[in-house]
Amino acid sequence: MKGFFLAVVSALVGAVYSLPTERATEPFLTQIDEDTWLIGNDLWNMTQQRTFGVKLMYKGKDCVGEAVGHYVSYSMNKPFPKKQGD
């Protein structure tokens, strides 16, 4: 799980630094409580709970809003679950 978490952090930090925009301050990782972390910099940040990121902000604006659901798995040998009636 830590490997997946670090991979996500690395990808997000790399994506932000590759954008042709203003430079951000140094990245940070702050533990809020036993199950919650805040990662990012002054341009973006994400609240990460034990399993999933729960809020993604960019320049102070929520990037997700009311959107719901995305299936993520590190076990590629299992198919996506099907909805009833499919």
C-alpha positions in Angstrom: 0.0 0.0 0.0 2.8 2.4 0.8 4.3 1.7 -2.6 1.1 2.6 -4.3 0.8 5.8 -2.2 4.3 6.9 -3.0 3.7 6.2 -6.7 0.6 8.4 -6.7 2.5 11.2 -4.9 5.4 10.9 -7.3 3.2 11.1 -10.4 1.2 14.1 -9.1 4.4 16.0 -8.1 5.9 15.2 -11.5 2.8 16.3 -13.3 2.7 19.6 -11.5 6.3 20.4 -12.0 6.1 19.6 -15.7 3.3 22.2 -16.3 4.4 25.4 -17.9 3.0 27.6 -15.1 4.3 29.3 -12.0 6.7 27.4 -9.8 5.4 25.8 -6.7 7.0 25.7 -3.3 8.5 22.5 -2.0 6.1 19.6 -1.7 4.8 18.6 1.7 3.3 15.5 3.4 1.4 16.2 6.6 -0.2 13.6 8.8 -3.6 14.9 10.0 -4.5 11.8 12.1 -3.9 8.1 12.2 -5.7 7.5 8.9 -5.4 10.9 7.0 -2.6 12.7 5.2 -2.4 15.9 3.3 0.0 16.0 0.4 0.9 18.7 -2.1 2.3 22.2 -2.3 1.0 25.7 -2.7 -0.6 25.0 -6.1 -2.3 21.6 -5.4 -3.0 19.3 -2.5 -4.9 16.1 -1.9 -6.4 14.7 1.2 -5.5 11.0 1.4 -7.3 8.7 3.8 -6.3 5.1 4.6 -7.2 3.8 1.1 -8.3 6.6 -1.2 -7.7 10.2 -1.9 -10.9 12.0 -0.9 -10.3 15.6 -2.0 -8.2 17.1 -4.7 -7.6 20.9 -4.8 -5.8 23.0 -7.4 -5.1 26.7 -6.7 -7.7 26.6 -4.0 -10.5 25.1 -6.1 -12.0 21.7 -5.8 -11.1 19.6 -8.9 -13.6 16.8 -8.2 -16.8 18.5 -7.0 -19.7 16.2 -6.8 -18.2 13.5 -9.0 -18.4 10.0 -7.7 -16.7 6.7 -8.0 -13.7 5.2 -9.7 -12.6 1.6 -9.4 -8.9 1.2 -8.6 -7.1 -2.0 -8.1 -3.5 -3.1 -7.9 -4.5 -6.7 -8.6 -4.8 -6.8 -12.4 -5.9 -10.4 -12.5 -9.5 -9.6 -11.4 -12.0 -8.1 -13.8 -14.0 -5.0 -13.1 -17.2 -5.7 -11.2 -20.4 -5.7 -13.4 -23.5 -3.8 -12.5 -26.8 -5.7 -12.1 -28.5 -6.2 -15.5 -25.2 -6.2 -17.6 
